[in-house]
Amino acid sequence: MIPSDTGIARLDWAAIAVQLDAEGYALLPGLFDAAAARELLQLAAHADAVRTSLASGSLGSGELIHFGVALPALLENLRAALYPPLAVIANRWNEIPGVAGRFPAALRDFQQLNRSAGQARAQSHLNRLRAEDHIALHQCNDGEVVFPLQFVALLSAPGTDFTGGEFVMTEQRPRMQSRPMVLPLALGDAAIIATAERPFRGSKGYYRVNLKHAVSRVRQGRRVGLELSFHDAR
């Protein structure tokens, strides 16, 4: 089943915050069972879905399935449930290095900030990759108002539905080589990841490090993933 508001609220958000602080991501193993993953997969056939090629934006190869600003209820309810505890973490991430501005407690209020900033292009989507497809390293940070966290999930089974297709992140710290990370996602697993930056404590205090994410080349089969963004693009 897809977690309800109560189910999301009962997640160990203290542990999630610790992992986000340490790694820039936090795993949510088994957030969806197989039935919920299949239900989300069916959204690919949603009547209002718009399909675009990753190649058209030089982001790799494969297909993105967008739903516009009005997400299907399953996704909108999930996004609205995830936002409040994530806003607490996002506000702390701003407080640590002394960044001005705070995120409102409710998603609808944050969405109004997006509209006021001229951001109305929805970014949440399913991505569908077949053999030889991949998603290049990128960030979803287009716009003045950017939420520093986003949600990703895997809706296919590695080793059964596809091979390859690992979810990859890189972190770039000043004057250092990029640090690669592979998130070990299985069917129904999800993760909270940094959208583009996160605070990092160095020897001289806190500074911001830069993160990107990608999906490596699918070798066989078909891989379907979900990405939920909390802000819209310009």
matplotlib code that plots the C-alpha trace (Angstrom):
import matplotlib.pyplot as plt

x = [0.0, 1.0, 1.7, -1.0, -0.3, -0.1, 2.3, 4.6, 4.5, 5.5, 8.7, 11.8, 12.4, 15.2, 17.2, 16.3, 17.7, 20.9, 21.5, 20.7, 23.2, 25.9, 25.4, 23.0, 20.5, 18.4, 17.1, 13.4, 13.6, 10.3, 8.3, 6.0, 5.0, 4.8, 1.1, 1.7, 4.6, 2.3, -0.4, 2.1, 3.3, -0.2, 0.1, 2.3, -1.0, -2.7, -4.8, -3.1, 0.4, 2.9, 5.8, 9.1, 12.4, 15.4, 17.5, 15.6, 17.1, 20.5, 19.8, 20.5, 18.1, 14.7, 11.3, 10.0, 6.3, 5.0, 1.6, 1.5, 0.9, -2.2, -0.6, -2.6, -4.1, -1.8, 1.2, -0.2, -1.3, 2.2, 3.9, 1.7, 2.4, 6.2, 6.5, 5.9, 8.6, 11.0, 10.4, 11.6, 14.9, 15.1, 14.7, 17.4, 19.7, 19.2, 19.7, 23.0, 25.0, 22.8, 20.9, 18.0, 14.5, 12.4, 10.0, 6.4, 5.0, 2.3, 3.0, 0.1, 1.8, 5.1, 3.5, 2.1, 5.7, 6.5, 3.7, 4.7, 8.3, 6.9, 7.6, 4.8, 6.5, 6.0, 9.0, 7.6, 7.6, 8.0, 11.1, 11.1, 14.4, 15.0, 18.2, 21.0, 19.1, 20.4, 19.8, 22.8, 24.0, 21.8, 20.1, 16.4, 17.1, 15.7, 14.1, 14.5, 12.6, 14.1, 13.3, 16.5, 15.1, 13.3, 11.9, 12.8, 11.6, 12.2, 9.1, 10.8, 12.7, 16.5, 17.7, 14.2, 12.7, 16.1, 19.9, 22.1, 20.3, 21.8, 20.7, 23.9, 24.8, 27.9, 29.0, 31.5, 33.3, 35.6, 39.1, 38.3, 37.5, 33.8, 32.5, 30.4, 27.5, 25.4, 22.0, 21.1, 17.4, 15.2, 11.6, 9.5, 12.5, 12.6, 15.0, 15.1, 18.0, 19.4, 18.2, 21.4, 23.2, 23.5, 25.4, 28.6, 30.7, 34.4, 37.4, 36.6, 32.8, 29.9, 29.9, 27.7, 28.5, 27.1, 25.2, 23.9, 22.0, 21.7, 20.7, 23.5, 23.0, 20.3, 21.8, 18.7, 14.9, 12.9, 13.4, 10.8, 11.5, 9.6, 10.8, 8.8, 9.9, 8.3, 9.1, 8.2, 10.6, 10.5]
y = [0.0, 3.6, 5.2, 7.5, 10.9, 9.0, 6.4, 9.2, 11.0, 7.7, 7.4, 7.9, 11.5, 12.0, 9.1, 10.4, 13.9, 12.3, 10.4, 13.5, 15.5, 12.9, 11.8, 14.1, 11.3, 9.1, 5.7, 4.6, 0.9, -0.8, 2.3, 0.8, -2.8, -4.5, -3.7, 0.0, 0.0, -1.5, 1.1, 3.9, 2.3, 2.5, 6.3, 6.1, 5.6, 8.7, 10.6, 14.0, 12.6, 14.3, 12.2, 13.8, 12.4, 12.8, 13.3, 16.5, 18.2, 16.6, 14.7, 11.2, 8.8, 7.4, 8.9, 11.3, 11.2, 14.5, 15.2, 19.0, 21.1, 19.0, 15.7, 12.5, 12.3, 9.4, 11.5, 14.8, 13.2, 11.6, 14.9, 16.8, 14.3, 14.4, 18.1, 19.2, 17.0, 17.8, 21.5, 21.2, 19.7, 22.3, 25.2, 23.7, 23.4, 27.2, 28.0, 26.2, 28.4, 31.5, 31.6, 34.0, 32.7, 29.9, 27.5, 27.5, 24.5, 23.6, 22.6, 24.8, 27.9, 27.0, 26.5, 30.0, 31.3, 29.4, 31.2, 34.6, 33.9, 33.0, 29.3, 27.1, 24.3, 21.1, 18.8, 15.7, 12.8, 9.1, 8.1, 5.1, 3.7, 0.7, -1.1, 1.4, 4.4, 6.5, 9.8, 12.1, 13.9, 16.9, 19.1, 20.2, 23.7, 26.0, 29.0, 31.6, 29.5, 26.0, 23.4, 21.7, 18.2, 15.9, 12.3, 9.4, 5.8, 2.7, 1.0, -1.9, -4.9, -4.9, -8.2, -9.2, -6.3, -4.8, -4.9, -1.9, 1.4, 2.2, 5.5, 7.5, 10.8, 12.9, 15.4, 18.1, 19.8, 22.8, 21.9, 18.2, 15.4, 14.6, 11.9, 9.2, 7.5, 4.6, 4.2, 0.5, 0.8, -2.3, -2.5, -0.2, 1.5, 5.3, 8.0, 11.6, 13.3, 16.8, 18.8, 20.6, 21.8, 20.9, 22.3, 20.5, 21.0, 21.4, 22.3, 26.0, 25.8, 25.1, 25.6, 24.3, 21.4, 20.7, 17.5, 16.0, 12.8, 10.4, 6.9, 4.7, 2.9, 0.2, -3.0, -5.1, -4.8, -1.7, 0.5, 2.9, 5.4, 8.2, 11.7, 14.1, 17.8, 20.2, 23.3, 24.1, 25.4, 28.7]
z = [0.0, -0.4, 3.0, 4.3, 6.0, 9.3, 7.8, 6.6, 9.9, 11.7, 9.8, 11.9, 10.9, 13.4, 11.8, 8.3, 9.3, 10.6, 7.3, 5.2, 7.2, 6.8, 3.2, 1.4, 1.1, 3.3, 2.3, 2.9, 2.3, 1.4, 1.5, -1.2, -1.4, -4.7, -5.1, -4.5, -6.9, -9.6, -8.8, -9.3, -12.5, -13.9, -13.7, -16.8, -18.8, -17.1, -19.6, -18.8, -18.9, -21.2, -22.5, -23.5, -24.5, -22.2, -25.4, -26.2, -23.1, -23.4, -20.2, -21.5, -23.3, -22.2, -21.5, -18.9, -18.0, -16.6, -15.2, -15.2, -12.1, -11.1, -10.1, -9.9, -6.4, -5.4, -6.0, -4.7, -1.4, -1.0, -1.8, 0.6, 3.4, 2.8, 2.7, 6.4, 8.0, 5.2, 5.6, 9.2, 7.9, 5.1, 7.5, 9.7, 6.7, 6.1, 9.8, 10.1, 7.7, 8.4, 5.2, 5.2, 4.4, 5.8, 4.2, 5.2, 7.1, 4.5, 0.8, -0.5, 1.0, -0.5, -3.9, -3.6, -3.2, -6.4, -8.3, -7.0, -8.3, -11.7, -11.3, -12.8, -14.7, -12.8, -12.4, -10.7, -13.1, -13.8, -15.8, -18.0, -19.3, -21.6, -22.6, -23.3, -21.8, -18.9, -17.1, -17.0, -13.9, -13.2, -10.6, -10.4, -9.2, -11.9, -10.3, -7.5, -5.0, -4.7, -2.1, -1.0, -0.8, -3.2, -3.2, -5.5, -5.7, -7.8, -9.2, -11.0, -9.6, -10.2, -11.5, -12.6, -14.6, -15.5, -14.9, -14.6, -14.0, -10.6, -8.9, -8.6, -6.8, -6.8, -4.2, -5.0, -2.1, -2.8, -3.9, -3.7, -6.2, -6.6, -4.2, -6.0, -4.2, -5.4, -3.7, -3.3, -4.3, -4.7, -5.8, -3.7, -2.0, -1.9, -0.8, 0.2, -1.6, -1.6, -4.6, -5.4, -2.2, 1.5, 4.4, 5.3, 8.4, 7.6, 9.8, 9.6, 10.0, 7.7, 4.0, 1.1, -1.0, -4.5, -5.4, -8.6, -9.3, -12.3, -13.3, -14.9, -18.2, -18.2, -19.6, -20.1, -19.5, -18.4, -15.4, -14.1, -11.4, -9.7, -8.8, -6.7, -6.6, -4.2, -6.2, -9.8, -12.4, -14.4]

ax = plt.figure().add_subplot(projection="3d")
ax.plot(x, y, z, "-o")
ax.set_aspect("equal")
plt.show()
